[in-house]
């Protein structure tokens, strides 16, 4: 008999070892049929105060606990309930740790029951879930959860979740379960008896029908998917009739989009894109927020592709827009056209799983750590759900990405794929893309295709580049160099795993090869040590440079621009230090080539795929070494005058945290040569492309000024900014140059005073990470967490999306952001009432690429501020401004703490680049009073 005791606790904090105590316990006892047979719930007197945050989270006041029992008074009953059960909790270490600490105080022995962690089990059984927090899982699975953060309610939901997860476990194929047993011992949850019971039941019932529900590749069950593509031959009606139906007829977009209304400029934008595609010319289209640009260009792209049989490549900067196009908008156009559109989201090799490499790694599970074991278990279940094999569909554990590198298709060469006959997810994606009407990808893969000797994308002549203001920075990155200590050390650690003898023992290799494996292990350690010396040397040298020779990036790293002069002592010494590391790499390559060549002499691959896998991995590592050698040799050689090279170090980080960067000085010529002069039609679009009403800046930076036929059109946003937004600029802030500390104090006071009248709901955008940190710590000194929750990028834990969700989850909260928060963050409705911009977003002085480009412009007798710095800042400003109004019903204040907007000559260029809005320039106190009256 298997009974489950599902436990949930509410506590005064997160750490039992630091004195936090239980304030409520809830237990649900379930029998082997997963029916509730008993419930237990009690408040617990914690013998200490409850923090305001906990009261806000749980609703439990200190007065509620005055008559509650001490834990000692209920310990015996709790102990008897738990006896002989599986101990189940959502985050087992938290609940079990607190209970054992309380039992210890009472003189009871610690709990040693078998355990199930429903966080871990959810990650395994629901790998494609958007979140693994209990409340969000309950909402996603449509489970009732009336009182979140109350112990018994949480325990009941956890029990319901457990039943659901165990049912999912029972539905897995027997082979999947057998593979899962290989990793079970490394997991927190003790699942072996449950898995074995399911396997025995399947064998007893002889459920042969299950075999038909999946395909089997390399011994691994995967979801059965029809991968055939049947392209329909009928054409769409003439374009004029097509978009007339889409935008104005009842059977068009109105039928398939709730609350759809034709938007100003949307139909005209479709016509502009269609003309560019049909006439074979380039176009630049600015479409303000709310225009509906993606539907506009999709209608044109689909019509052109289906009627001319030419595929169209659409690239974006963000994955969220890619998903929107594929999952939301293309299906709408399909319904409207009554025919299937072959559209694919296409990515590079590293995104797709290689089943043969995954199968090999399953057999090596004896050497797994926890994250690798969890990643394998998640992938086994995910393979029964995915049709793409794209890892972006799931969230691997923190170090799971290291495991992913071993099993992605980037490990397989074309030759090895042919040798072992791997019909991989990547090959399926390639075949689908080759037959697609629309290929959706990202700017990164587009640029990799432009620079690579082999095709990264199927052949195409027509492209639409959305979020086009990012194209220059992405292209610069891919046409340049990116190396860092941490990544190189990670790669070298993976080399060590490749030389472990255990993987070669069954291959009948010679004694000489075993000796070579030992030698390669030694060389890897030598290379890691040389890399460490080299990185520490670079770090110390950069640290010692004078302040005037260094700058800071927007995320706080110290930057040092490398001189290209022959006599530069720093570059010369670094070059010599680098050669010691490269010598170790050369020795390592020689050893790997010797091992690889020996593997070619062994038995046929069909009889032993492990040989092909090891050969493939050796080839991949040899290629990687060659690539690193070439990049490092070029990096510290005398610089080409058209290159910019710089080093970044973490100012407060480890003494070997070193990043090497290089970019071409003029990306425009490269883009013109490899993109615009080779493709028939490229349409660039974004909400932010013009400065002062002109496309000149982006035309020059992207190389389109060298093209003959370029259509330029700007469609303003349909939102009524004049009634939805008020722009306010304080006139009494201290000078940041003369009084930087006073400026930060003024910012902090303005944030707090404004938050009092807006009830939080503020996004504050910084241009400097250092200023953000100082402001955050100052705010924490005088803001009570019970009044406002303050979240800060790079200070508060979590990704950008996590910080945004946390900000929206609390009723009164303030979010401080820099860098990536200036765009791509949508907080619609009442969640955001005030956008504060601390400084106009000019790049910090001394930025390496900006510095060199400015020098070049000066040499040519041009004005770098007007031609480069100002337009770049204006586009960034427009992006930041666009965070506030995300729908026609949004309303709020843009508060800009930079008097240059009103007083500098160039301020008018910023104002002329945003919609007309009422502007108030006055003292801070007066502005806050006006905000209070307006909101």
C-alpha positions in Angstrom: 0.0 0.0 0.0 1.4 3.4 -1.0 0.1 6.4 0.9 1.1 10.0 0.1 1.3 12.8 2.8 1.2 16.1 0.9 2.6 18.8 3.1 2.7 22.6 2.7 4.0 25.2 5.2 3.8 28.9 5.6 6.8 30.4 7.4 8.2 33.7 8.6 11.0 33.5 6.0 13.0 31.3 3.8 15.7 30.0 6.1 15.0 27.6 9.0 18.8 27.5 9.8 18.7 31.3 10.4 15.8 31.2 12.9 12.7 31.4 10.6 9.8 29.4 11.9 6.5 27.7 10.8 3.3 29.8 11.1 0.9 27.3 9.4 0.9 23.7 8.3 -1.4 21.8 6.1 -1.3 18.1 5.3 -3.4 16.1 2.9 -3.2 12.3 3.2 -4.0 10.3 0.0 -4.3 6.5 -0.4 -3.0 4.4 -3.2 -6.1 5.3 -5.3 -5.1 8.9 -4.8 -8.2 9.7 -2.9 -8.0 12.0 0.1 -8.6 10.1 3.4 -7.6 12.8 5.9 -6.8 16.5 6.2 -4.9 18.3 8.9 -4.5 22.0 9.3 -3.2 24.3 12.0 -1.8 27.7 12.6 1.5 27.6 14.6 2.7 30.2 17.1 6.2 31.0 15.8 7.7 32.6 18.9 8.9 35.5 16.8 7.5 38.5 14.8 6.0 38.0 11.3 7.6 40.3 8.6 5.2 42.6 6.8 6.0 40.9 3.5 4.8 37.5 4.8 1.6 39.0 6.1 1.0 40.6 2.7 1.7 37.3 1.0 -0.3 35.0 3.2 -2.8 37.3 4.9 -1.8 35.8 8.3 -1.6 38.6 10.9 0.3 38.3 14.2 -3.1 38.6 16.1 -4.2 35.4 14.2 -1.4 33.5 16.0 -1.9 34.6 19.5 -4.0 31.6 20.4 -2.3 29.1 18.0 -0.5 26.1 19.5 3.3 25.8 19.6 4.8 23.3 17.2 5.6 21.0 20.2 1.8 20.7 20.9 1.1 19.3 17.5 4.4 17.5 16.8 3.1 14.1 17.9 0.0 14.2 15.7 2.0 15.4 12.7 4.6 12.7 13.2 1.9 10.0 13.3 0.2 11.3 10.1 3.6 11.1 8.2 4.5 7.7 9.4 4.8 5.1 6.6 4.0 7.5 3.8 5.7 9.2 0.8 6.5 12.7 1.9 5.3 15.0 -0.9 5.8 18.8 -1.2 6.2 21.4 -3.8 9.9 22.2 -3.3 10.8 19.4 -0.9 13.9 20.9 0.5 12.0 23.9 1.9 9.2 22.0 3.7 11.3 19.0 4.8 14.0 21.3 6.1 11.6 23.4 8.2 9.8 20.3 9.6 13.0 18.6 10.5 14.3 21.7 12.2 11.1 21.9 14.3 11.2 18.1 15.1 14.8 18.6 16.2 13.7 21.3 18.7 11.1 18.9 20.1 13.5 16.0 20.4 12.0 13.9 17.6 14.2 12.1 15.0 14.3 13.7 11.5 11.9 12.5 8.8 13.5 9.8 6.5 10.4 8.9 4.5 10.7 8.4 0.7 10.0 11.7 -0.9 8.5 13.2 -4.0 9.2 16.8 -5.0 6.3 18.0 -7.2 8.4 20.8 -8.6 10.9 18.3 -9.9 8.2 15.9 -11.0 6.4 18.7 -12.8 9.6 19.6 -14.6 9.9 16.0 -15.8 6.3 15.3 -16.6 5.3 18.8 -17.9 8.5 19.9 -19.6 6.7 22.4 -21.8 4.9 24.2 -18.9 5.5 28.0 -18.9 6.3 28.0 -15.1 6.7 25.5 -12.3 5.4 27.7 -9.5 2.4 26.1 -7.8 -0.1 28.9 -8.5 0.9 29.2 -12.2 0.8 25.4 -12.7 -2.6 25.3 -11.1 -3.8 28.0 -13.5 -2.2 26.4 -16.5 -3.8 23.0 -15.7 -7.1 24.7 -14.8 -7.1 23.4 -11.2 -9.0 25.4 -8.6 -6.8 27.3 -6.2 -9.0 29.5 -3.9 -6.5 30.4 -1.3 -2.9 30.6 -2.6 -0.2 30.9 0.1 -2.4 29.2 2.7 -1.1 25.9 3.8 -4.1 23.5 3.5 -5.2 25.1 0.1 -1.7 24.7 -1.3 -1.5 21.1 0.0 -4.8 20.2 -1.7 -3.7 21.7 -5.0 -0.3 19.9 -4.6 -2.2 16.7 -4.1 -4.3 17.2 -7.2 -1.1 18.1 -9.1 0.5 14.9 -7.8 -2.4 12.7 -9.1 -2.2 14.4 -12.5 1.6 13.9 -12.7 1.4 10.2 -11.7 -1.3 9.6 -14.3 1.0 11.2 -16.9 3.8 8.9 -15.8 1.5 5.9 -16.3 0.8 7.0 -19.9 4.5 7.0 -21.0 5.8 4.2 -23.2 7.6 1.3 -21.5 10.9 2.1 -23.2 10.8 5.8 -22.0 10.2 4.5 -18.4 13.2 2.1 -18.8 15.4 5.0 -19.9 14.1 7.0 -16.9 15.3 4.3 -14.5 18.9 5.1 -15.7 18.8 8.6 -14.2 16.3 8.1 -11.3 19.0 7.6 -8.6 20.4 11.1 -9.2 17.0 12.8 -8.7 15.5 14.1 -5.4 12.3 12.2 -5.8 12.3 8.5 -5.1 10.5 7.4 -8.2 12.0 3.9 -8.8 9.2 1.9 -7.1 6.5 3.9 -8.9 8.2 3.5 -12.3 8.8 -0.2 -11.8 5.2 -0.7 -10.8 4.0 1.0 -14.0 6.4 -1.1 -16.1 5.2 -4.3 -14.5 1.6 -3.3 -15.1 2.2 -2.6 -18.7 3.9 -5.9 -19.2 1.2 -7.7 -17.3 -1.6 -6.2 -19.4 0.5 -6.6 -22.6 -0.5 -3.2 -23.9 0.9 -3.7 -27.4 -1.3 -1.0 -28.8 0.9 1.6 -27.1 3.7 0.8 -29.6 1.6 2.4 -32.3 1.5 5.7 -30.5 5.1 6.7 -31.1 8.1 6.3 -33.5 11.3 4.7 -32.3 14.7 6.2 -33.2 17.9 4.9 -31.7 15.9 3.1 -29.1 14.1 6.3 -27.9 10.4 6.8 -28.3 9.4 10.1 -29.9 6.0 11.5 -30.8 4.5 10.2 -34.1 4.3 13.1 -36.5 3.2 13.3 -40.1 6.2 15.0 -41.7 5.0 15.0 -45.3 4.3 18.4 -46.9 1.5 18.7 -49.4 1.7 22.1 -51.1 -1.6 23.3 -52.6 -1.4 24.7 -56.1 -4.2 27.2 -56.2 -3.3 30.9 -56.2 -4.8 33.6 -54.1 -7.0 36.3 -55.7 -5.4 39.5 -57.1 -3.7 41.5 -54.3 -6.2 44.3 -54.4 -9.1 42.0 -53.8 -7.1 40.0 -51.2 -6.4 42.9 -48.9 -9.8 44.5 -49.5 -11.3 41.2 -48.1 -8.7 41.1 -45.3 -9.3 44.6 -44.0 -12.9 45.5 -44.9 -15.0 42.4 -45.6 -16.9 40.5 -42.9 -15.2 37.3 -43.8 -11.7 38.9 -43.4 -9.7 39.7 -40.3 -12.9 40.9 -38.5 -14.2 37.3 -38.5 -11.1 35.8 -37.0 -9.9 38.6 -34.6 -12.1 39.7 -31.7 -12.7 43.4 -31.5 -10.8 44.0 -34.8 -11.0 47.5 -36.3 -9.2 48.7 -39.4 -6.2 50.7 -38.4 -4.9 53.8 -40.1 -2.0 52.9 -42.3 -2.4 49.1 -42.0 -3.7 48.5 -45.5 -1.3 51.0 -47.0 1.6 49.3 -45.4 0.5 46.0 -46.9 0.4 47.6 -50.3 3.9 49.1 -49.8 5.4 45.8 -48.9 3.7 44.0 -51.8 5.0 46.6 -54.3 8.6 46.1 -53.0 8.3 42.3 -53.3 6.7 42.4 -56.8 8.9 45.2 -58.2 12.1 43.8 -56.7 13.2 46.9 -54.8 14.1 47.5 -51.1 11.9 49.4 -48.7 12.1 51.1 -45.3 8.8 51.2 -43.4 8.3 52.8 -40.0 5.1 51.7 -38.4 4.2 53.3 -35.1 2.9 51.3 -32.1 -0.6 49.9 -32.8 -0.3 50.0 -36.6 -0.6 46.2 -36.8 2.6 46.0 -38.9 3.1 42.2 -38.6 -0.3 41.3 -40.0 0.3 43.9 -42.8 3.6 42.5 -44.0 2.4 38.9 -43.5 -0.6 39.5 -45.9 1.8 40.8 -48.5 4.4 38.1 -48.0 1.9 35.2 -48.1 0.3 36.6 -51.2 3.6 37.1 -53.0 5.0 33.6 -52.0 1.9 31.6 -52.9 1.3 33.4 -56.2 4.9 33.6 -57.4 6.2 30.4 -55.8 9.0 32.4 -54.2 9.7 31.8 -50.5 9.9 34.9 -48.3 12.3 35.0 -45.3 11.0 37.0 -42.3 13.5 37.8 -39.5 13.0 39.3 -36.1 15.2 40.2 -33.1 13.0 38.7 -30.4 11.7 35.1 -30.0 8.3 36.5 -28.7 7.6 38.1 -32.1 8.6 34.9 -33.9 6.1 33.0 -31.8 3.4 35.6 -32.4 3.9 35.4 -36.2 3.8 31.6 -36.3 1.3 30.7 -33.6 -1.1 33.6 -33.7 -1.1 35.6 -37.0 -0.3 33.1 -39.7 -3.1 30.7 -38.5 -5.5 33.7 -38.8 -4.4 34.3 -42.4 -4.8 30.6 -43.1 -8.4 30.6 -41.9 -9.1 33.7 -43.9 -7.6 32.2 -47.1 -9.1 28.7 -46.7 -5.7 27.1 -47.6 -2.7 25.9 -45.8 0.4 28.1 -45.6 3.7 26.3 -45.3 5.4 28.4 -42.6 8.3 27.3 -40.4 10.3 28.8 -37.5 13.8 27.9 -38.5 16.9 28.0 -36.3 20.5 26.9 -36.3 21.8 23.4 -35.5 22.4 24.1 -31.8 18.6 24.4 -31.2 17.7 20.9 -32.3 18.3 17.6 -30.4 20.4 14.8 -32.0 18.7 11.5 -31.1 21.8 9.5 -31.6 23.9 11.7 -29.3 21.1 11.7 -26.7 20.9 7.9 -26.9 24.7 7.7 -26.3 24.4 10.0 -23.3 21.6 7.9 -21.8 24.1 5.0 -21.7 26.6 7.2 -19.9 24.2 8.1 -17.1 26.4 6.6 -14.4 28.5 9.8 -14.4 25.6 12.3 -14.3 25.2 15.1 -11.8 21.8 16.2 -10.7 21.2 18.8 -13.5 22.2 16.3 -16.2 19.9 13.6 -14.8 17.0 16.1 -14.6 17.6 17.3 -18.1 17.6 13.8 -19.4 14.3 12.9 -17.7 12.7 16.1 -19.0 13.9 15.5 -22.5 12.6 11.8 -22.5 9.1 13.1 -21.8 9.4 16.1 -24.1 10.3 13.8 -27.0 6.8 12.3 -26.7 5.3 15.8 -27.1 7.5 17.8 -29.4 7.1 17.9 -33.2 10.2 20.2 -33.7 12.9 19.0 -31.3 13.7 22.7 -30.6 15.1 23.0 -27.1 13.5 26.5 -26.7 10.2 24.7 -26.0 11.4 23.7 -22.6 13.2 25.2 -19.6 16.2 23.0 -18.7 17.7 23.3 -15.2 20.3 25.9 -14.4 23.3 23.8 -15.7 21.2 21.8 -18.1 22.5 23.8 -21.0 25.9 22.3 -20.5 24.4 18.9 -21.0 22.4 20.2 -24.0 25.7 21.1 -25.8 26.5 17.3 -25.8 23.2 16.3 -27.5 22.4 19.1 -29.9 22.8 18.6 -33.6 25.8 20.9 -33.6 27.7 17.8 -32.5 26.9 15.9 -35.7 28.8 16.5 -38.9 27.0 15.8 -42.2 29.3 12.8 -42.8 28.4 11.2 -39.5 24.7 11.8 -40.1 25.1 9.8 -43.4 27.3 7.1 -41.8 24.7 6.3 -39.1 21.6 7.3 -41.0 20.4 9.8 -38.5 17.1 11.3 -39.5 17.4 14.1 -37.1 15.1 16.9 -36.1 17.5 19.3 -37.7 17.3 17.5 -41.0 13.5 17.5 -40.7 13.5 21.2 -40.1 15.8 21.7 -43.1 13.5 19.7 -45.4 10.5 21.6 -44.1 12.2 24.9 -44.6 13.3 24.0 -48.2 9.6 23.5 -49.1 8.2 26.4 -47.0 6.4 29.5 -48.3 7.4 31.6 -45.3 10.5 31.1 -43.2 10.6 32.8 -39.9 14.0 33.2 -38.3 16.1 35.6 -36.3 18.6 38.3 -37.2 21.4 36.1 -35.8 20.8 33.3 -38.3 20.3 35.8 -41.1 23.8 37.3 -40.4 25.4 33.8 -40.0 24.1 33.0 -43.4 25.6 36.1 -44.8 29.1 35.4 -43.4 29.2 31.6 -43.7 30.8 29.6 -46.5 27.9 27.1 -46.2 24.3 28.0 -46.5 22.6 28.5 -43.1 19.2 29.3 -44.7 17.6 27.8 -47.8 18.1 29.9 -50.9 15.9 33.0 -50.9 15.6 36.3 -52.8 13.0 38.1 -50.8 13.3 39.1 -47.1 11.3 41.2 -44.5 13.4 42.3 -41.5 11.2 43.3 -38.6 12.7 45.1 -35.5 15.2 46.3 -38.1 16.8 48.9 -35.9 18.7 46.0 -34.3 20.2 44.7 -37.6 23.4 46.8 -37.3 24.3 45.6 -33.8 23.6 42.0 -34.6 25.5 42.1 -37.9 28.4 43.8 -36.1 28.5 41.0 -33.6 28.5 38.2 -36.2 30.9 39.9 -38.6 33.2 40.4 -35.6 34.7 38.4 -32.7 33.2 37.3 -29.4 35.4 35.3 -27.0 35.3 35.0 -23.2 37.1 33.1 -20.5 34.1 31.4 -19.0 32.9 30.0 -22.3 36.4 28.8 -23.2 36.8 27.1 -19.8 33.4 25.4 -20.3 34.4 24.1 -23.7 37.7 22.7 -22.3 35.8 21.0 -19.4 33.8 19.2 -22.1 37.0 18.1 -23.8 37.9 16.3 -20.5 34.7 14.3 -20.7 35.6 13.2 -24.2 38.9 11.7 -23.1 37.4 9.5 -20.3 38.5 5.9 -21.0 35.3 4.3 -20.1 33.6 5.4 -23.3 36.4 3.7 -25.4 36.7 0.3 -23.6 34.0 -1.4 -25.6 35.5 -0.2 -28.9 38.6 -2.4 -29.0 41.0 0.5 -29.3 44.8 0.0 -29.0 46.9 0.6 -25.9 48.6 3.5 -27.7 45.2 5.2 -27.9 44.6 4.8 -24.2 47.9 6.4 -23.6 46.9 9.2 -26.0 43.7 9.7 -24.0 45.8 10.2 -20.8 48.1 12.6 -22.6 45.1 14.6 -23.9 43.6 14.8 -20.4 46.9 16.2 -19.2 47.0 18.7 -22.1 43.5 19.9 -21.4 44.5 20.7 -17.8 47.6 22.5 -19.2 45.4 24.5 -21.6 43.0 25.5 -18.8 45.9 26.6 -16.7 47.4 28.7 -19.5 44.0 30.2 -20.2 43.7 31.1 -16.6 47.1 32.8 -16.5 46.4 34.6 -19.8 43.0 35.8 -18.5 44.4 37.0 -15.2 47.2 38.8 -17.0 44.6 40.6 -19.2 42.4 41.4 -16.3 45.2 43.0 -14.2 46.5 45.0 -17.2 43.1 46.4 -17.9 42.5 47.1 -14.2 45.8 49.1 -14.0 45.1 51.3 -17.0 44.4 55.0 -16.2 40.8 56.1 -15.9 40.9 58.2 -19.1 41.8 55.0 -21.1 38.8 53.1 -19.8 35.0 53.3 -20.1 32.0 51.5 -18.7 29.4 49.5 -20.6 25.7 49.9 -19.8 25.8 46.8 -17.7 28.8 48.0 -15.6 31.7 46.2 -17.2 35.0 48.1 -17.6 36.0 48.5 -21.2 39.5 49.0 -22.7 40.1 49.9 -26.3 43.0 48.0 -27.9 45.5 50.1 -29.9 46.3 48.7 -33.3 49.8 50.2 -33.3 52.8 47.8 -33.8 54.6 49.3 -30.9 51.7 49.1 -28.4 53.3 47.2 -25.4 50.0 45.9 -24.0 49.0 44.3 -27.3 52.5 42.9 -27.9 52.7 41.3 -24.4 49.1 39.9 -24.6 50.0 38.4 -28.0 53.0 36.6 -26.4 50.9 35.4 -23.4 48.2 34.2 -25.8 50.7 32.0 -27.7 51.4 29.8 -24.7 47.7 29.0 -24.6 47.5 28.4 -28.3 50.6 26.1 -28.1 48.6 23.9 -25.7 45.6 24.0 -28.1 47.8 22.9 -31.0 49.1 19.9 -29.0 45.5 19.1 -28.1 44.4 19.2 -31.7 47.2 16.8 -32.6 46.2 14.3 -30.0 42.5 14.4 -31.0 43.4 13.9 -34.7 45.4 10.8 -33.7 42.5 9.4 -31.7 40.0 10.2 -34.5 42.1 8.7 -37.2 42.4 5.5 -35.2 38.6 5.3 -34.8 38.4 5.3 -38.6 40.2 1.9 -38.6 37.7 0.2 -36.4 34.6 -1.9 -37.2 31.8 -0.7 -39.5 29.7 2.1 -38.0 26.4 0.4 -38.5 27.5 -2.2 -36.0 28.7 0.3 -33.4 27.3 3.9 -33.6 29.4 4.9 -30.6 32.4 5.1 -32.9 30.6 7.6 -35.2 29.5 9.6 -32.2 33.0 9.9 -30.8 34.4 10.7 -34.2 31.8 13.3 -34.7 32.6 14.9 -31.3 36.3 14.9 -32.0 35.7 16.5 -35.4 33.6 19.2 -33.7 36.2 19.9 -31.1 39.0 20.0 -33.6 36.9 22.6 -35.6 36.3 24.6 -32.5 40.1 24.6 -31.7 40.9 25.8 -35.2 38.3 28.6 -34.9 39.6 29.8 -31.5 43.2 29.7 -32.7 42.4 31.8 -35.8 40.3 34.3 -33.8 43.0 34.7 -31.1 45.8 35.0 -33.5 44.0 37.7 -35.5 42.8 39.4 -32.3 46.2 40.4 -30.9 47.9 40.9 -34.3 48.2 44.5 -35.7 44.7 45.7 -36.2 43.1 46.4 -39.5 42.1 50.1 -39.6 38.6 49.0 -40.4 38.3 46.9 -37.1 37.6 47.9 -33.5 38.9 45.6 -30.8 38.3 46.0 -27.1 38.4 44.1 -23.8 35.8 44.0 -21.1 36.3 42.9 -17.5 33.9 42.6 -14.6 34.7 45.5 -12.3 33.8 43.5 -9.1 34.0 40.0 -10.5 36.5 37.2 -10.6 40.1 38.2 -11.6 39.8 36.1 -14.8 36.4 37.3 -16.0 37.6 38.6 -19.3 35.7 39.2 -22.5 37.3 39.9 -25.9 35.3 41.8 -28.6 36.0 42.9 -32.1 33.7 44.5 -34.7 34.1 46.0 -38.1 34.2 49.7 -38.1 31.9 50.0 -41.1 29.1 47.4 -41.2 27.3 49.3 -43.9 29.6 48.2 -46.7 29.4 44.6 -45.6 25.6 44.6 -45.4 25.3 46.3 -48.8 27.7 43.8 -50.4 26.3 40.6 -48.9 22.6 41.4 -48.4 21.1 44.4 -50.3 23.1 44.0 -53.5 22.4 40.2 -53.7 18.7 40.0 -52.7 16.0 41.2 -55.0 13.9 42.8 -52.3 14.6 43.5 -48.6 12.0 45.3 -46.6 13.1 46.8 -43.3 10.5 47.7 -40.7 10.2 48.8 -37.1 8.3 51.1 -34.9 11.5 53.2 -34.5 13.4 54.0 -37.7 13.3 57.7 -38.3 15.0 60.6 -36.6 13.5 64.1 -37.1 11.3 62.6 -39.8 14.2 61.2 -41.8 15.4 57.6 -42.6 18.9 58.9 -43.4 20.6 57.6 -40.2 19.5 54.0 -40.7 20.0 54.1 -44.5 23.7 55.1 -43.9 24.4 52.7 -41.0 22.8 49.7 -42.8 24.3 50.4 -46.3 21.0 51.3 -48.0 22.3 54.7 -49.1 24.3 52.9 -51.7 21.2 51.2 -53.2 19.3 52.8 -56.0 15.6 51.9 -55.5 14.5 52.3 -51.8 10.9 53.0 -50.9 10.6 55.1 -47.6 7.3 55.3 -45.8 6.3 56.2 -42.2 2.9 55.3 -40.8 2.2 57.1 -37.5 0.7 55.2 -34.5 -3.2 55.3 -34.5 -3.2 55.9 -30.7 -4.5 59.3 -29.4 -1.3 60.2 -27.6 -2.5 63.8 -27.0 -5.2 62.5 -24.6 -3.4 59.4 -23.4 0.0 60.8 -22.4 1.4 63.7 -20.5 5.1 64.4 -20.8 6.7 66.1 -17.8 10.2 67.4 -17.3 11.4 68.8 -13.9 13.3 72.1 -14.0 14.9 71.9 -10.6 17.1 68.8 -10.7 20.8 69.4 -9.7 23.5 69.0 -12.4 24.7 65.5 -12.8 28.1 66.7 -13.8 28.6 69.0 -10.9 26.7 67.2 -8.2 26.3 63.5 -9.2 25.3 62.3 -5.7 22.7 65.0 -5.3 21.3 64.1 -8.7 20.9 60.4 -7.6 19.2 61.7 -4.4 16.8 63.8 -6.5 16.0 60.8 -8.7 15.3 58.7 -5.7 13.0 61.3 -4.1 11.2 61.8 -7.4 10.6 58.1 -7.8 9.2 57.8 -4.3 7.1 60.9 -4.5 5.7 59.9 -7.9 5.0 56.4 -6.7 2.9 57.7 -3.9 0.5 59.3 -6.3 0.6 56.6 -9.0 0.4 53.8 -6.4 3.6 52.3 -7.8 3.1 51.0 -11.3 6.3 52.7 -12.4 9.0 51.7 -14.8 12.2 53.7 -14.4 14.7 53.5 -17.3 18.4 54.2 -16.7 21.3 54.5 -19.2 23.9 53.6 -16.5 23.9 50.4 -14.5 26.0 52.1 -11.8 23.4 54.8 -11.4 20.6 52.2 -11.3 22.4 50.3 -8.5 23.0 53.4 -6.4 19.4 54.5 -6.8 18.1 51.1 -5.9 20.1 51.0 -2.6 19.1 54.5 -1.7 15.4 53.7 -2.3 15.7 50.6 -0.1 16.9 52.8 2.8 13.7 54.8 3.0 11.0 52.7 1.2 9.2 50.2 3.4 8.7 46.9 1.5 5.2 46.8 2.9 4.5 50.0 1.0 6.3 49.4 -2.3 8.2 46.4 -3.8 11.2 47.6 -5.7 12.7 45.4 -8.4 16.0 46.2 -10.2 17.6 44.7 -13.2 20.9 43.0 -12.3 20.3 43.5 -8.5 17.0 41.5 -7.9 17.3 37.9 -9.0 15.7 36.7 -12.2 15.6 37.3 -16.0 14.0 40.3 -17.6 10.7 38.4 -18.0 10.8 37.2 -14.4 11.4 40.7 -13.1 8.5 42.0 -15.3 6.2 39.2 -13.9 7.2 40.0 -10.4 6.5 43.7 -11.0 3.1 42.9 -12.3 2.3 40.5 -9.5 2.5 43.1 -6.7 -0.2 45.8 -6.5 2.3 48.6 -5.6 5.7 48.0 -7.2 8.5 49.9 -8.9 10.8 48.4 -11.6 14.2 49.8 -12.4 15.7 48.8 -15.7 18.5 49.6 -18.1 19.8 48.1 -21.3 17.2 45.6 -22.6 14.3 47.2 -20.7 14.3 50.1 -23.1 12.4 48.0 -25.6 10.5 44.7 -26.0 8.9 45.0 -22.6 5.1 45.1 -22.8 3.2 46.1 -19.6 -0.3 47.1 -20.9 -3.2 48.4 -18.9 -3.3 49.6 -15.3 0.0 47.7 -14.5 1.9 50.7 -15.7 0.9 54.3 -15.2 4.3 56.1 -15.2 7.4 55.8 -17.3 10.4 57.6 -15.9 13.4 58.2 -18.1 16.4 59.2 -16.0 18.7 60.5 -18.7 18.5 60.9 -22.5 19.9 57.7 -23.9 23.2 58.8 -25.3 25.8 56.1 -25.3 28.2 56.5 -22.3 31.4 58.4 -23.3 34.4 56.3 -24.3 32.4 53.3 -25.8 35.0 51.5 -28.0 33.0 51.3 -31.3 31.5 54.7 -30.9 34.9 56.2 -30.1 36.5 54.8 -33.3 33.6 55.6 -35.5 33.6 59.2 -34.2 37.3 59.5 -34.9 36.7 58.2 -38.5 33.9 60.8 -39.0 36.1 63.6 -37.8 38.9 62.5 -40.1 36.4 62.8 -43.0 35.4 66.3 -41.8 32.0 65.2 -40.6 30.1 65.9 -37.4 29.9 62.6 -35.3 27.5 64.0 -32.8 24.8 65.0 -35.4 25.5 62.1 -37.7 25.9 59.3 -35.2 25.4 60.0 -31.5 22.2 62.1 -31.7 20.3 59.8 -34.1 21.3 56.7 -32.2 20.0 58.3 -28.9 16.8 59.5 -30.6 15.9 56.0 -31.8 16.7 54.6 -28.3 14.5 57.4 -26.8 11.6 56.5 -29.1 11.9 52.9 -28.0 11.8 53.8 -24.3 8.9 56.2 -24.8 7.0 53.4 -26.5 7.0 51.3 -23.3 4.1 53.3 -21.8 1.3 53.1 -24.4 0.6 49.6 -25.6 -3.1 49.8 -26.4 -5.7 52.4 -27.3 -7.0 52.4 -23.7 -3.6 52.9 -21.9 -3.1 56.2 -20.1 -0.1 57.5 -18.2 2.8 59.9 -17.6 6.3 60.0 -19.2 8.5 61.8 -16.6 12.0 62.7 -18.1 14.6 63.8 -15.5 16.9 65.4 -18.1 16.6 69.2 -18.5 18.6 68.9 -21.8 15.4 67.9 -23.4 14.1 71.4 -22.9 17.3 73.5 -22.7 19.7 72.0 -25.2 19.5 72.9 -28.9 19.2 69.3 -29.9 16.3 68.7 -27.5 13.8 69.7 -30.2 15.0 66.7 -32.3 14.0 64.3 -29.6 10.6 65.9 -29.2 9.9 66.0 -32.9 10.6 62.3 -33.2 7.7 61.3 -30.8 4.0 61.9 -31.2 2.6 65.3 -30.2 1.8 65.2 -26.4 1.2 67.9 -23.8 4.5 68.9 -22.2 5.0 70.5 -18.8 8.4 71.9 -17.7 8.2 72.9 -14.1 9.4 72.2 -10.6 9.2 68.6 -9.4 6.6 69.3 -6.7 4.3 71.0 -9.2 4.7 68.1 -11.7 3.8 65.5 -9.0 0.7 67.6 -8.0 -0.4 67.6 -11.7 0.1 63.8 -12.0 -2.0 63.3 -8.9 -4.9 65.4 -10.3 -4.7 63.8 -13.8 -4.5 60.1 -12.8 
